[in-house]
């Protein structure tokens, strides 16, 4: 767009009068085409309103307001209330110029209708009396032909409407003029302008593609080297630079001014922040951690955004244009400090930064003159400087990665050499380790076997201890039926003698009576003999290993039997032991499928523990304590519970979690193996049940055996 203006030939207002006199005349004389480039902006008349007659060349506009066509539209809107107005310009063309092909070029940030000598020759956008319905467009830069009338004075009229509700933001180094360029070029220039504009676009397209490739390249390097954050920052920086150049193309091609203004706002944001990522690249490259200056620059950048949006003036525009330079100066400062510390690679970077900043300042200065030739030259210098520096910076970062990779390769070679040397050492060490492991494994196996043997011995000892506790109780139980057998046997012996005497006397009836008594006594002997046999069999079952076969068992009878056995056994060991025994058996429990000798051991162990704790508390108590142990059963939610309750000392909370662990006991040394509760817990679990305890220190404990029913009625 800018390069196009460099080649437009413009008729210059010339006359024999000086410039001050020309500005006062209502009509301008054009008699030649100057070698430079100028515009027909001075001498315009403006009036707010909308009357079709104002396009008439004969209309008298002497009372209209004189305006400068390069006035910023934002300032113009503040001074003129009406959304629609008309501009008029009168000029004369010399006879020598009438022979040439003449064309007109107009660009305005508004909706326009162009009238030449009263005829409509061009429309841009949509004009409406409602300013919110106006559609301002980016005018066509290409010229269009105009045909001079035979009248000596030519009249150019422009119907003009601005669009309300959009921000008219200034593009960098530019203002939004009412009619930025209105020229009369020669026909030969038109095709050249279009060709030159295409060349400019091709150059920008090339730069956009190049910078995007650099962005992607360094993003990929960061993905493979996550600790190298400078490549991430540089990828973002080059992406923003590519976006800035892409915005140059988009701004010239966007049709609606509303979209162009929002693109301008986005471009401002990218412009003020893009160099910040270059500074971060330098920070990361040289591992610079003091970032207070950078934080200030970021704050300045953030504060500049609302200034762009809400405040439009030359100072703000100039300030925003130089924000990237502040970031670059900070980057230069960090590189210079690193140079003083003799960090490699800083020399070429300092030279590159200096050359880049000088070229950047030169290009911005040329562009600021708004002279087309200078604009093109400044744009070219900026493009060359930016491209050269970005490629140089990319090469520096890439060479750094290449250097790191080279060092890694060297390290890998060293590792390989060391590996070859150490391989033999490792093989010898492995052989020795294998021998040691095999030796240790053999020792561990023997140790494990010894532990298993010891554990089995301890378990058997626990069983025998339990059997020993039962022996006294069983002896007491078996003594009664044996006494009955002995007594009735002696009685029968005497009765047999009497029966013989009576038979000798012939008293047959008496002998029969004695025989009946003998028979009754024999039945009693048989009954008590079977009772003794059952007791002996029960003792044998308890002493033998379980066969693992479950059978229907009356839980109430099993619990009652082991309660009596435990009581007799404990009293046999301690003649002074006395405790109140309570039972509460639920008749609905019935038979359940269990291994009776195993569950019997569990019940016996829990009752013996209850006897021990109440006896211990009784020995230490002086306040009328009465030991009590109760055994009860009940069916609860489809399961059977066997409950052993005592009013002893309870279990301390600090050891409560350990009571089911093997070899843990609270009894004095020699009085317990610590396997009773552990074995009981395992037996109940093997039956698919649970063994739980509830205790309160100083008040007693409640052990609950919960078994699945599998009831046999």
Secondary structure, 3 states (H helix, E strand, C coil): CHHHHCCCCCECCCCCCCHHHHHHCCCEEECCECCCCCCCCCCEEEEECCCHHHHCCCCCCCCCEEECCCCEHHHHHHHCCCCEEEEEEEEEECHHHHCCCEEEEEECEEEEEEEECCEEEEEECECCCCCCCCECEECCCCCEECCCCCCCEEEEEEEEECCCCCCCCCCCCCCCECCCEEEEEEHHHHHHHHHHHHHHHHHHHHHHHHHHHHHHHHHHHHHHCCCCHHHHHHHHHHHHHHHHHHHHHHHHHCCEHHHHHHHHHHHHHHHHHHHHHHHHHHHHHCCCCCCHHHHHHHHHHHHHHHHHHHCCCHHHHHHHHCHHHHHHHHHHHHHHHHHHCCCCCHHHHHHHHHHHHHHHHHHHHHHHCCCHHHHHHHHHHHHHHHHHHHHHHHHHHHHHHHHHHHHHHHHHHHHHHHHHHHHHHHHHHHHHHHHHHHHHHHHHHHHHHHHHHHHHHHHHHHHHHHHHHHHHHHHHHHHHHHHHHHHHHHHHHHHHHHHHHHHHHCCHHHHHHHHHHHHHHHHHHHHHHHHHHHHHHHHHHHHCCCCCCCEEEEHHHHHHHHHHHHHHHHHHHCCCCCCEEEEECCCCCCEEEECHHHHHHHHHHHHHHHHHHHHHHHHHCCCCCCCEEEEEEEEECCEEEEEEEECCCCCCHHHHHHCCCCCCCCCCCCCCCCCHHHHHHHHHHHCCCEEEEEEECCCEEEEEEEEECCEEC
